[in-house]
Amino acid sequence: MALHANFGVLLFCFCFFFFFFVSLVVSESEAIEESNDNDLLEFPLNLEYLEAEFFLYGSLGYGLDTIEPELAQGGPTPVGAELARLDPFTKDLILQFALQEVGHLRAIKNRVKGFPRPLLNLSKEAFAEVMDSAFGKPLNPPFDPYANTINYLLASYVIPYVGLTGYVGANPKLQHPTSKQLVAGLLGVESGQDAVIRALLYERQALQVTPYEVTVAEFTNRISELRDKLGKSGLKDEGLVVHKVHGAEGKITGNILSADKDSLSYHRTPQEILRIVYGGGNEHVPGGFFPKGADGHIAKSCLKSSQWLMDA
Ligand SMILES: *[C@@H]1O[C@H](CO)[C@@H](O)[C@H](O)[C@H]1NC(C)=O
């Protein structure tokens, strides 16, 4: 009888610790998965902040601090963003894009803790630098994204597409269905924005951008080439008019959407994206639109590893 009782206690203890241990292991691996999803979901906040502010200022002359201050979480006000001189049709579209980005920020922050708005450099000088790099020489006068509709659309060509490729890249790395659903929802609207911007530019592909005597198509080709060069991962970016071999089915030079040989969207890693938005091709060295670097675990760990290299 006593033996049975002891055996029972032993069995109980064994079962208790077994299940305790199993649940510990399971919850730990869930935590790892969750943190991977979290990292991948918070990273795009950087680009969503950038787009939200660029589009808000461009269409309204003010930004998140006026529209939805709590989404900025006390992050510094962007530097150099301005109201753009847009025709009424484009202004209407850009305002819609701007408000869509506000929704995106909220959707991501409802899912992950995120971080406050990082310091953004949206000055015309920051955009002028991108264009100078794209052409491999200083444009004269310096490119001003806020000067008129066509310049603003060309500047807009610079950003949402990078977010799009990031969402395509993030998707297969996500574990949870809710994360995948969020990213698919963000991707859908980002690629819609990119398509609208590209369509408006495609319509004016042969237009000479004053005073540079360079066509709209040439601008887009140069910007896409620059992003590929900075990303350092091969062809993932295509302008509006390409060699036939890069058009859909290798059969056409018009290139309204940028996509691979099977017309699937290209994908980029967070590191590739940082190389592009920092402007210098190095994910460890902030600059460009993010003078103090992007935020979140992924971007921060790139900055830390550069700190470590500098200290060493
Ligand atoms: C913004 O970018 C321009 C061009 O690179 C630079 O001159 C300016 O100092 C930058 N501003 C900040 C606050 O980083």
The ligand as an ORCA input file, in Angstrom:
! r2SCAN-3c Opt
* xyz 0 1
  C      19.999     66.305    -44.489
  O      20.672     65.977    -45.690
  C      21.442     67.014    -46.259
  C      22.028     66.471    -47.528
  O      22.840     65.377    -47.262
  C      22.515     67.471    -45.263
  O      23.225     68.550    -45.804
  C      21.860     67.847    -43.950
  O      22.878     68.161    -43.010
  C      21.007     66.703    -43.445
  N      20.330     67.094    -42.205
  C      20.374     66.340    -41.091
  C      19.661     66.869    -39.923
  O      20.957     65.280    -41.051
*
